[in-house]
Amino acid sequence: MIYEFRTYDVKPRGVPEFERAFGEKLPERVKYSPLGGLWHTEFGPLNQVLHIWPYEDAAQRAEIRAKTVTEGAWPPKPREPLIVNMNSQILLPAPFMQPLKPCKVGPLFELRIYQLEPGAVVKVMEAWGKAIKERQKYSPLVGAWYSEHGDLNRWYHMWAYESLEQRMAVRAETREKGIWPPQSGVTPIRQENKLLLAAACSPIQ
């Protein structure tokens, strides 16, 4: 399984129209393959939308993308041009990650992206695999991935929270009890995060 992370920067105040057009066209698109989720940034880089698409492999992705365009099922058509920049990352799931499926686990989502030293991803996955069950007693892990194409040695993880207050409480308690972060012996070179809200049409809420 591969996951395509498509991040679009849209014009200021353009997110509602982007999501409206996306949701309007989505029933046609999901006849070909399911949408993992659609979110927009609330904190971090503003006016960004992220949509995640799972595929069996690169060949299936290419085939489906060609069909949806040829048959007119995709892309969405907002009332005016909105996209300023587009970025696509192909990620692979961590061994302990459960496939994305429709659920209500938010409404607040945090996506964290770490740049690691070459070869460190394996150590991180091993440590996380041992600790993730206990960590998820506090808040759900939506997914964990590592980069396969594009920017390499990147570790992505998305968490769901009920609120900002719950996020702060969970992070404080798991750190105090030594539950999280797991001891992998790896220190990220760089870290970034985004706090996201799900679009109305997103299967993950």
Buried (B, 14 or more C-beta within 10 A) or exposed (E): EBBBBBBBBBBEEBBEBBBBBBBEBBEBBBEBBBBBBBBBBBEEEEBBBBBBBBBEEEEBBEBBBEBBEEEEBBEBEBEEEBBEEEEEBBBBBBEBBEEBEEEEBBBBBBBBBBBBEEEBBEBBBBBBBEBBEEBEEBBBBBBBBBBBEEEEBBBBBBBBBBEEEBBEBBBEEBEEEEBBBBEBEBEBEEEEBBBBBBBEBBBBB
